[in-house]
Amino acid sequence: MTARVARAAFPKGCLAMRVRDELGVLFQDADFAAAFPARGGPGLAPGMPAVVSVMQFAERLTDRQAADAVRSRID
């Protein structure tokens, strides 16, 4: 449903959407398994913050700008 809303909001797409369309999933959760304990509550999929970091670098955003983008952008 999120992808559908993003496509409606950005019919021409954007960098993040083009990356996903061209490359698919960039990071698999299994790639980060050793970095997380087996116990504890569920959290974000480990690949999500990695993708956010890559997109932050690609768009040359400061940490604050990236945090604002994550809060305010559906794409």
N, C-alpha and C positions, 0 to 999 in steps of 0.2 A: 504494500500500500504506500510506503514511503517513496519508493521509486516512481509510482504513478503520480503522486502529488508533486514531486520534484520535476517530473517531465511537464506537468501542467504549468508549473510556476516558471520553468526555464525551457520553453519549447526548442530553443536553439542549443540548449545544453550549456555547459561551462567546463572548466578544466577538470574539476573533480569528477564530473559525470563522464567526460571523455576518457579519463584514465580508467575508470571502472568498466566502461564499455569496451575499451581496447584490450585491457590487461586482465580483467576479471578480478578475482580476489588476489590481492598482493601478498598477504601474509596469512598463513594457516595457523590456527591456534596451537597446533601440535609443535610448531617451531619454537614456541615460548614455554612449553610445559615445564622444562627444568627450572625456570625462573619463578615458578609459583608453587606454594605449598599445596599438598593434597587436602589439607583440612581448612576449614573456614567457609564462610558464606560465599555465594556466587558474586561475581563482579563483572566488569566489562570484559568482553572477549579481548584477549591480549592483542590481537591484530588491529583492533580499532585505534588505540592510542598510537600505534606505529604508523598507521595510515595518516592520522592527523598530523603527526610530526613530519612526514614526507610532504604532505600538502602545504603545511606551514612553510617549509623550506622552499618549495616550488613557487609559492606565491609571495615569498619574501615578507612574511608577517612577523611582527614582534609577538612575544608570548601573550601579551594583553590583546592584541588584534586577533590572534588565533582563538583565544578564549571567547571573545565577542562573536567571532564567526561561527564557532561551534554552537553557541547559544542561539544565534539568530538566523542561521542559514539552513535550509532543508537540503540543499544540493550536496 
